[in-house]
Amino acid sequence: MKLVVGTRGSNLALTQTKQIVNELEKKGHTVEIKIIKTKGDKILDKSLDKIGDKGLFVKELESELLEGKIDFAVHSFKDMPTEMEEDLFIVPIPKREERKDVLVLNPKYSSLSELPKGSIIGTGSTRRIIQLKSIRDDLNFFPVRGNIETRIKKIESENFGGIVLAYAALKRLNLTNKISYIFSEEEILPAPAQGALAIQVRKSNKGLIRVFNEISDEDDDIEVKCEREFMRLMDGGCHSPIGASAKTNEEEIELTGIFGSENLLKVVRKAQKGKKQNYKNIALILSKKIKEELNNEK
Ligand SMILES: NCc1[nH]cc(CCC(=O)O)c1CC(=O)O
């Protein structure tokens, strides 16, 4: 097939898109890349948690998709809102990249424990903040925006102790040499779908959906669907911190979730296990358990 893909223009977005294009070319398709600017690329002076607009990095791509100007769009899955245009569809995901978060320290320091008391960590993510606080309660936080390369430059220019980024982003950009520490999922539970790519098509484009089914990974797809279902059910609003990570093992899946109240004072983390095919119900049970505990503590 001759296809046109829409993508944001950051190095990360382009690298992600080129990876998919590569897979398609191996199967004999030709793909033209079209770069599209989104609102999230234009507003750079505000923290994402503060702009409050869902789908900040996706809307313009979705419009071009609906108008038939592109055949598919590649997004970071974690940037996708849970609700989507009726006529669009996200195909089962290809193999997911590493989902954990990493610390990139100011070169003045060599470990998290070495950071002076009160050091500033550059991150606007409330999910990362609540979890970092339980590792070091003296740290301060300051939002940092912009593409990955810009954020890394800001560590020294803004005199941060360090910043927290997605491992997947640094791997894709060949910047793993910048990593000072990889957080375990016990320390920082990742965002739902972190490290996964969302390939969005028109629902009516059955031929293209079939092509993408050939490069999908079944277990990774179920894990991400489970995490996203949990996120949808928690529906915290964009200020509430939420993390989720599901792991499949033969017939089973275990979903771990973390949720914090909007004022960041209460945090609940729990897990739920069950059969893979019941992933939606597992997300439902976990969301109920966590909501119950959040209400109990009020
Ligand atoms: N919030 C922006 C964003 N959206 C996706 C990624 C990383 C790539 C991924 O999760 O697939 C990032 C950067 C980050 O969190 O460090």
The ligand as an SDF file (V2000), in Angstrom:
LIG
                    3D

 16 16  0  0  0  0  0  0  0  0999 V2000
    4.4420   13.6120   28.6780 N   0  0  0  0  0  0  0  0  0  0  0  0
    5.1470   13.6800   27.4270 C   0  0  0  0  0  0  0  0  0  0  0  0
    5.5760   12.3320   26.9690 C   0  0  0  0  0  0  0  0  0  0  0  0
    4.7270   11.5570   26.2770 N   0  0  0  0  0  0  0  0  0  0  0  0
    5.3580   10.3570   26.0470 C   0  0  0  0  0  0  0  0  0  0  0  0
    6.6310   10.4080   26.5980 C   0  0  0  0  0  0  0  0  0  0  0  0
    7.6270    9.3510   26.6080 C   0  0  0  0  0  0  0  0  0  0  0  0
    7.4520    8.1960   25.6920 C   0  0  0  0  0  0  0  0  0  0  0  0
    6.4400    7.1660   26.1290 C   0  0  0  0  0  0  0  0  0  0  0  0
    5.9440    7.1350   27.2580 O   0  0  0  0  0  0  0  0  0  0  0  0
    6.1240    6.3470   25.2630 O   0  0  0  0  0  0  0  0  0  0  0  0
    6.7950   11.6730   27.1670 C   0  0  0  0  0  0  0  0  0  0  0  0
    8.0000   12.1880   27.8310 C   0  0  0  0  0  0  0  0  0  0  0  0
    8.2310   11.7030   29.2370 C   0  0  0  0  0  0  0  0  0  0  0  0
    7.3000   11.3110   29.9490 O   0  0  0  0  0  0  0  0  0  0  0  0
    9.3860   11.7200   29.6850 O   0  0  0  0  0  0  0  0  0  0  0  0
  1  2  1  0
  2  3  1  0
  3  4  1  0
  3 12  2  0
  4  5  1  0
  5  6  2  0
  6  7  1  0
  6 12  1  0
  7  8  1  0
  8  9  1  0
  9 10  2  0
  9 11  1  0
 12 13  1  0
 13 14  1  0
 14 15  2  0
 14 16  1  0
M  END
$$$$
